[in-house]
Amino acid sequence: MPTPRLALTTDVGHGPLDGAWWPRCDALELELPSLVGSLEPDLETAIRVTVDPAAWPDTPSTVMAPGRVIAVEPAGPGGETHVISLDCGSAGRWVLLVVPPDEPAGTAARLLVAAADPENPLTAARMLALAEADRLGGAKGAAE
């Protein structure tokens, strides 16, 4: 499994986000095992993940990972888009911005850094909207 493209805040739980994750594709069953493994829960820990069903087509209810089964639940009504929350028992709980897999590398890198900043007050939706506006503004400026 490739190392996940992940940035975590050092001060978990002090903002709307605890960091960001930039998966390589939208196949949760391929991406989730390395993400969970990087958070280092022990193999006996029950892992529960909540995802935005719109961002993960055909979301499975469980994902197999080395030595464990990860329970996956769709976020309910009112859940934030482009967010994944991972409850890893005693290892911790994280709420992460999910940077779309097709996001340009420069934009994704900026989003990873910003989401991991414990002083960042922005939600995932707001961060992605600002990134989109910057991208469109840059494209407009380049065309002029």
TASUL-V756412 format. One line per field, one symbol per residue. phi: phi as a letter, one per 40 degrees, with the letter a starting at -180 (. if undefined). psi: psi as a letter, one per 40 degrees, with the letter a starting at -180 (. if undefined). A space follows every 50 residues. Layout:
phi=???
psi=???
This chain:
phi=.ccccabbccbdgbacbbiabbccaccdccccdccccccgccccccbbbb bccccbcfcccabcbdgabbcbbcccdgcccfbbbbbbfcchbbbbcbcd dccddccccccccccccccccccccccccccccccccccccccc
psi=hihihihiiegheeadieaihgidifgddddddddddeefiidehhhhhh ihddegifhieihhiheihhhhiiiaheihifihhhhfbedihihihhhh dehidddddddddddeheeheiiddddddddddddddddddde.
